[in-house]
């Protein structure tokens, strides 16, 4: 589920699609607000035939499968599938991957803010980069019992309440996010095309090496790669807001040197050209047919 966190001004929103698909989003309040962008629940999804391409978002997630006992993804469109447990932490992906959408008919999950995984699970976020790690490998809690409770809960709100209670029990309240690193991440998100890692490291008072280490632990990916993904995400938003995009203008407005640089970077991160993305986009910004 793709949600721009800046769009939310209400506590919970649910939408029932014509095909009896339910999608809900919940914005945690209180202690969890600084660590989670949002929680989501999707049920009744009718998956497309074949694989689904997922573009890098720059965020890590906790995902629990309520409709199947495993997930499956592919590093390449024609590679062997990688099967994961029904409850995983999906780290920040440095590039596109492919999903088996048949294993994602009903899911609930959370999108972490930088530092969220550290506060909730005591592990640097970079440890999950480009991986789907079983939740049962990280915590001692009975993950299957939690999954069963979530599946049996009578309403989306009840499911979110259970998930929020679980996360609150996990929260290390003594954990203090590094304010300088969080500020650096915010600067990159605001102006990804104008972000120099060296300049930002100097602004927040760290050597480039120390900055890179602390940044990666919180954000789940190196600063240079995070800048690249945020610039890519800005380009996706601009493409989606224009019926007839002017590619050179989009390239320059997102901080690419020129259109050739834009095209190359887009192909590396997305596995397709900007024009192909425009023609094949779906309601979810980072998901489209393989």
N, C-alpha and C positions, 0 to 999 in steps of 0.2 A: 504494500500500500504506500503510495507516494503522497506525502503531505508537506506543503510548505509551512513550516512552523509559524511564520509571521502572519499567516492567514487566520490564526485562531484567536477568537475573543470570547469563546464560551467554553464551559467546562467539559461538555461531552456533546458529540454530534453523531447521529446515526442516519444512514440513508438506506432505504430498501429499494433495490433496483427492480425494474419490471420483470426480470427473470427470476425473482425471488432470491436475489443475492443481498445479503446484509453487510454493510461496511460501516464500522464505527471507529471513532477516534476519541481519545480521552487525554486531557492535559492534566498530569499530576500536579497537585498542590503541595504546599508545606515542604517537608524535608526532602522529598524526592525531586522537587521542581528544578533544582540546580544540576541534577544528574541525568534527567530524562527529557528528551524533546517531546515525546508523546507516546502513548500506548495505542494499539490498534487491534481490531478484531474483524475478521472477514469470514463469512460463511456462505455457502451456496455458490461458490465460484464455479463457473463452467469453463474449464480450461480449454485453450485452443489445441488443435492437433499439432503434434510435433513439439519441438523445444521452444523455450522462451528466452530471449536475450535480455540480460540484466546489465545495465550500465553502472559504472562506479559512482556512488553517491557521496563518499567521504565519511560515512557513518557506520558504526557497528550496531548490531541488533541482537536481542534475545528473541528467538522464535520458537513457539511451541505448536506442534502439529496436533490438532484436535480431530482430524479426519483420516489420518493414516499413521502407521507406526514408524514411519521413516520419512526423510527427505532425500532427494537425489539431485545432484547438479553435475555439470560437465565443464571442464576447463576449456575444451575446444568443442566445436559443434559436432565433430565426428569422433571424439575421444570416448573412452569407456566412462560410464557413469560412476560417480563417487557417492556412496550411500552413507547417510548420517542418521543418528538417532532422531527421535521425535521431538526432542528438546535440545536446542543448540544455541551457542553464541556464534553468530556469523560476524567475523571480523571485517575490517575495512578492506575492500577489494581494490587492488591497484589497477585493475582493468576489467573488461567485461567478462562475464561468464554466462553459461546457459543453465537453465533450470528444467527439470521435468515438472511441468505444471500439474500433472495428474496427482502429484504428491502434495499439492497445496490447495486443496479444495476448502479446507477450514483451518484457519490459523489465528493465533493470538500472539502478540509480541510487543516489544518496546524498542524504540530507537534511542540509543544512548547519546547524551552530550559528551564532549571530550571530558575525560576524567571519571565518567560514570562507572565504567567497569572496575576501575581501581577502587572506588568507594564501596561498591556493592560486592565485589568478588575478590578484592585484594590482589589482583593480577594486572601488570601493565598491559594496556590495550594493544600494544605492538605485538604481544605474544599471539594474538589471534589473526594477524594480518593474513589475508588470502586463505583463510581456513574456516571450516565449520566445525567447532569443537563441541562435543557432547557435554551438556550441562552436568550430567552425572559424573563426569571426570573432574569437575571443578568443586562441587559441593557435596556434602554428606547427606543432605536432605533427600528424602524419598521423592525423586522427580516424577516417577510414575503416579504416585498418589496425588501430587499437585496437578498433573495433567488430567487425571480422572476427575478431580474436583472441578477443574475449569470446564471440562466437557459437560459435567452434570449441572452446572450452575444455570439457573432458569432464564437469565436475561444477560444482555451485554454488560449492564451496570454491575450485576452480581459477579460476572467474570472479572471485570476490572477491579472490583473491590478485593477479590481473592488475590489477584496478581499484585496489586498494590501492597496488600498485607504481607505477602511473601517477600517483596523487595524491601519493605521497611524492616523486616526481621534480618535481612542480609546487610543492611546499611551500617557501615562503620562510621559512627558519628564523630569519631576523633580524626577522621581523614579530612585534611584541608587541601583543596585544590590549589595548585600554584597559580596565584592571581596573575602573575606576569605572563605565564604561558596561556592562560585562558584569554587574557587581553590580546595576546599575539594572534591567537586563533580567530578572535572576533575581527581583528583588523584585516586578516586575510579573507574572511568571509565577506566583509563589506566591500573590499576592493581587490579581488583576486588578480586582476590584470595589472595592478600597480604594486604588487607586493614583492619586495626584495628580501629574501631570507636573511641576508647579511645585515641589511638596514634594520629590519625588525628585531633581530637578535641584539643588535647594538642598542636599540631603543629600550628594550626591556632589561638590559644590563647583563647579558650573558655572552660568553664566547660562542662562536658559531657551533663548536663541537658540543658544548654543554647544552646549548639551546636545542640542538637537534635531538639529543638524548631525552631531555625532559619533554619536548614536544611530542616525540614519537610515543613515549610512555602514556601520554594523555590522549592524543588524537588517534593513535593506532597506525600511523604512517609517517614517513619522514616529511619535514616541512616543505621541501621542494615538490614532493609528490602531492601533498595536500593542496598547495597552490595550484598545481596543474589540474587537479580534479575540480576544485572550486571554480576555476576559469572555464572548464568544460561544462560544469553545471550552469554557469551564467549563460553560456552560449546556447544550451538547451532551452533555457527559459526564453531567450530572445527569439529563437527559431519558432517556438510554440506561440509566441505573441504576434507573429507576422505571417500573413497569408502568402505574401510573395517576398521572402527575405532578400535583402541585399547583402550578399555574402561578404563582400569586402568591408562594408560598414559594420557588420556583426563582428568580424574578425578584429578590427581595430578597436571597437568599443569594449571588447572583452579582454584586450591586452595582448593579442597576438601580434607578432611583428608585421605580418602581412597575410593575405589569403592562403598562400601556399603553406605557411606555418600552421594556420588554422586547420587546413585540410589534413595535413600530416598528423597533427596531434589528435584530431577528432578520430581519425582512422585507427590510431594506436589504442586510444582509450575505449572507443566504442565498437571497433571492428567493422565500421561502415562509414560512408561519406555523409556530410551534412545533408545533401540532397536525398539520400536514401532514408535518413532519419525523418526528414520532413514528410516523405511519402508514406512512411510506415508507422508513424507515431500513433500511440494509443492514449486513452485518458490518463494512464499512469506514465509520468514523465520518463522514468528509468526502465520501463518494461516495454518490450515490443516483440513481435514474432521473430523467430530466428530466420 
